Amino acid sequence: MERKLQAVYKDGVLQPLEALPLEERQQVTVTINDTPANGQDIAGYFTPEEWAEAAHDDISLDEVGRALSTISGSLSEAVIALRQER
């Protein structure tokens, strides 16, 4: 069986956030992905309709460059600041 689930690492122990249908002391393989959960993922910010509409946008590289040039400081600083506000 392969299953994705959310877990929390606390006091040296990985704790699933839901019950698992496993036998006591059953050995399993765990893959760690420490990217944010879906609620924090960019995909969660947009509806499927917005994604579909954006797929038809004809934005040139020059337009992207002009938009990015309006950000004061560095882009990484702007992203870090936004994350700290959360």
N, C-alpha and C positions, 0 to 999 in steps of 0.2 A: 504494500500500500504506500502511495506517496501522497503527502498532505502538506499544505501550507498553513501556517498558523502564526499568530502573534505571541511573543513571549517577553518576559522581563528578566533581566539579569540582576539578581539581588543577593548580596552576601555570599557570592561565589557559586550561586545556584541559578540555573536557567529555569524559570517558572512559566509554563504555558498559561495563557489567559483563558483557556477553555479546557474542559475535560478531554482526555484522550482515551481511545479504546485500546489500551495496552495492558498486557499482563504485568504483574509486579516483577521487577528486575528484568523485564524484556529489554534486550539490547537493540538500539536503533542508531541510524546514522543521522547526524544533524548538520545542516548547511546553514551558515550564518550569513545574513544579508543585513547590514546595519544602515541601509538607506531608510529614509523616513517612511512611515506608514502611508497608505493611500491618502488619508486625510491631509497629509502634508505634502504629498506629491503634486507636481504641477498638473497632472491629468485630472485631479480632483477639483481644480479651479474652474474647469469649463464643462459645459454640458455637451453631450454627443452632438447636438445640433450646432453648437458653436465650433466644435472641432471640424465638422463637415463643411461649414461655411468658410472656415479659415483655410481649408485645403484648396479653395478656389481663389484665394487672394493672390494677386499678381504684384508682389512687392519686390522692387529691385534691390540689389546689393547697395546701390548708391543711397536709396531711401533709408535703408537700415543704418548705414554709416552716418547719415545726417542725424537720424534720431538718437543714435548712441553718442554722437558728439555733443549733445545737449546735456549729458549727465556730467555734473561737476565731480571732480575727483576721479577715482578709478571705478570701473564697473564692479570689481571685487569688493571695494569698500561699500558701495551702494547695496550690494547683495547682503553683505555681513550686517549692515545697519538694519535692513529690513528683517532679517532673521532674528536679530536681537530684540526687535519690537514685538515679536510674537510671544 
